[in-house]
Amino acid sequence: MEDLGDRQRVVTLALRDLGGQATELVITQEHFATVERYALKEEGWTQSVDKLERLMSADASA
């Protein structure tokens, strides 16, 4: 049986201008082999977006 845990996936990033200094980021990634794989990816994306937000906030205040 194929190991679906490490196969390639398409990730879609969409940005939407909310006006002013706000932008919405929507990340879509599908077809996870297990709930555990989904949780790992969700945690990774959350950490990445949090880091990006901190970097962008630091840039804006500099």
Phi, psi and omega per residue, in radians:
M1 nan 2.470 -3.110
E2 -1.213 2.388 3.041
D3 -1.444 1.866 -3.088
L4 -1.477 -0.033 -3.070
G5 -1.153 -0.601 -3.039
D6 -2.044 0.329 -3.136
R7 -1.324 2.796 -3.127
Q8 -1.290 2.577 3.119
R9 -2.363 2.764 3.030
V10 -1.596 2.269 3.067
V11 -2.017 2.227 3.139
T12 -1.923 2.236 3.066
L13 -1.968 2.254 3.105
A14 -2.188 2.335 3.095
L15 -1.976 2.394 3.120
R16 -2.321 2.199 3.123
D17 -1.235 2.130 3.111
L18 -1.740 0.099 -3.141
G19 1.583 2.714 -3.130
G20 1.089 -2.223 -3.132
Q21 -1.813 0.271 -3.029
A22 -1.869 2.400 3.055
T23 -2.389 2.358 3.087
E24 -1.639 2.360 3.073
L25 -1.991 2.183 3.085
V26 -2.052 2.155 3.128
I27 -1.937 2.197 3.120
T28 -2.102 2.179 3.082
Q29 -2.519 2.240 -3.014
E30 -2.225 3.084 3.007
H31 1.164 1.076 3.095
F32 -1.577 2.488 -3.100
A33 -1.238 -0.605 -3.101
T34 -2.505 2.874 3.063
V35 -1.106 -0.620 3.134
E36 -1.114 -0.726 3.095
R37 -1.103 -0.717 3.098
Y38 -1.043 -0.809 -3.118
A39 -1.078 -0.708 3.100
L40 -1.094 -0.769 -3.138
K41 -1.179 -0.719 3.122
E42 -1.063 -0.771 3.115
E43 -1.087 -0.747 3.134
G44 -1.113 -0.794 3.119
W45 -1.128 -0.709 3.140
T46 -1.078 -0.788 3.105
Q47 -1.093 -0.725 -3.128
S48 -1.131 -0.769 -3.130
V49 -1.204 -0.676 3.083
D50 -1.059 -0.750 3.124
K51 -1.126 -0.750 3.110
L52 -1.054 -0.750 3.120
E53 -1.057 -0.764 3.117
R54 -1.096 -0.745 3.130
L55 -1.118 -0.738 3.140
M56 -1.182 -0.638 3.108
S57 -1.171 -0.694 3.108
A58 -1.136 -0.712 3.092
D59 -1.089 -0.729 -3.095
A60 -1.176 -0.546 -3.103
S61 -1.558 -0.124 -3.125
A62 -1.418 nan nan
